[in-house]
Amino acid sequence: MTTTTPPAAARTATTRTRAPWRRVVAWVPAALVLAVAVLLWPTAWGGGTTLVVVAGESMDPTFASGDLVVARAGAVEVGDVIVYRPDGVDGYVVHRVVGGDAATGWTTRGDNNGWDDVWHPTADDVAGVVRWHVAGLGAVTPVLAAPTTWIALALVVAGWLLWPARDRTVPEGADQPAQEVSVASDR
């Protein structure tokens, strides 16, 4: 009886290989997390983004209570919806600019209000101009704002990047033909 077996060296050699596409795909989650972190880096930590959950009905129908608004630092113009923190108020106000200027103070008003606000925020008071809003997402804001969420996400991405590749057996000299082995039979 004659059987064909690969060379002995081919059976014992193993090397760690990683498919080229896996190297690229491994960095995609890290790049996405980095992009989101840069985009949403809060003003409280030196960034340019403020996340605010709308409370109340003063901005109906533009924004409803419970909506999440994303404000970015930038130039304010009449007609913009801004996020600002008036002196003596613990929290932000999300209202539309209806007049004024950055030096003497903006005149603001809620879209659902018939009167102007008593505060006149200056450029230093404005946290940002509303760029996006997501209806009803305010409920998850505490989770997004928690440092533990971002630490957990960073650990998941680090685990993805550092997890070892699957071991694959790569025959040495795979291009060599298999050797024939004769086995004697006692029949």
N, C-alpha and C positions, 0 to 999 in steps of 0.2 A: 504494500500500500504506500502511496506517495502523497504527502501533504505539502502544502505551501505555507510557509510562515514568514513573517517579516524578519529582518535581521534583529539580533538580540539587542543591539544598541538602540534600535528604533522603539522597542517595547519599553525601555527604561527612561528615555529622555522626555522630560516635561519642561515646558517653558510657559511663562505667564504672558499671554497676549491679550490685547484689548482691541476690538474692532475699531477702525478709524472713526466710524460714525458715532460710536459710544463716547469717544473722547469729546466730540463736539457737543453731543446731546447732554453730557454731564455738566457742561458749563451753562446751559440754557437756564436752568432754575436759578443759578447764582446771578446771572445777568438780569433776570427778571426781578429778583429780590433787590438787587442793587438799584435798578431803575426806579422801582416803587419807593425805595427808601429815599432816594434823592428827590423824587417828585413830591413825596409827602413829608419830607423832613420839616418838623414843626418850627414855627417862629420862636417858641419858647426855648429851643435848643440851637438857635442861630440860623434856622432855615427860612424858607419863604412861604410856608404853607400853614394855614389855619383851618382846622376842621371844626365846624360848629353844628350842633343839632338845633334846628329851629324849634322854638317854644312859643306858642301863642298863635293868634290869628291875624296879626298886623300885616303880614306879607301875603295873605290870601289874595288872589288865587295863584300867585307866582310860586310861593312856597307854602307848604302846609306844616302844621306842627308835627314833629317827628322826622322831617326831611333832614338829610345831611347835606350841608353846603361846604364846598371846598373853595377857600379864598386864597389867592396868591398875591404876594407883594407886587406892587406895580403902580403906575400912574393912574390917578382917579380922574374921571370926567363926569360931568353932569349926565345923569341917566344911568350910571353904573349902580349896581347893588354892592354895598360895601359892608365889611364887618369891622366894627370899632368897639372900643372899650371906653365908655365915658368915665370921667372922674367920679369917684364915690360909688360906682356901681360894680358889684361883683358878678361879672359875666359880660358877654358880648351882646351887641345889638346888630341885627341884620336888617338894614333899611336902604332905600334908594336915595341917591344924591339928587336933589331937585334944584340946587343952587349953591352959590358961594364959591370959595376957593380954598386951596390947601393952607395958605398963610393965615387968613382971617377966620377960617372955619367953614366947613361944609354945612349946608342946610339939608337935612335928611327927613324922610317921611316913609312910613310903612305904606305899601301899595293899597292896603285896605283901610287906611286912616284918612280922615279929612283934615288933619292938622299936621303942622311941622313938629319935629322933635324939639324938646327944650335944650338939648345939647347941640353944640356946633363943633364936631370933631375936626382937629387940624391933622396935618400929615402925620404927626407923631402918634396920634390916637388911632389911626387906621391900621388894622392888622392886615387887610388885604381886600382885593376886589373879587367878588364871587365869580369863579370861572366855570364850575360844574356844580351840579346838585344831583343827589340820588334820592328819589322819593322813598320815604319810610325806612331808610337805612340807619337812622339815628339809634335804633335799638342795639346795634352791634358796635357802636362807637367805643364804649368802654373796653370792649375786647380788643379793638384795633389800637387803642391808645395805651394798652397795658404793655410795659416792657417785657413781661414774661412771654407774650405772644410773639414778639420779634425775636427774643432769644430762642424760643422753641423753633421758630421758622429757620433761624440761622443754623441751629443744630441739625435740623433735617437736611438742609442743603449741604452742610459740611459732611454729614454721614453719607449722602449720595455721592459726593465727590471723592471721599476717602475710602469707601467700601471697596475691598479688593476685587479685582476682576476674577472671573471664573477660570480655574486652571484648565488648560486644554493640553492634551498630549499631541505634541508635534514630532513626528518621526524625523530623526536625523537621517539625512540622505534619503528623503522620501522619493527622490527621483531614481534611486537604485532599484533594480528589479528584485522581486522576492526570491529568496533562496529555496531550492528544493531540498527536502529532507526525506530520506528513505527510512521507512520503519518496517522492520522484518516481522512477519507474522508466523506463528508456530502452527498453523493449520496444516 
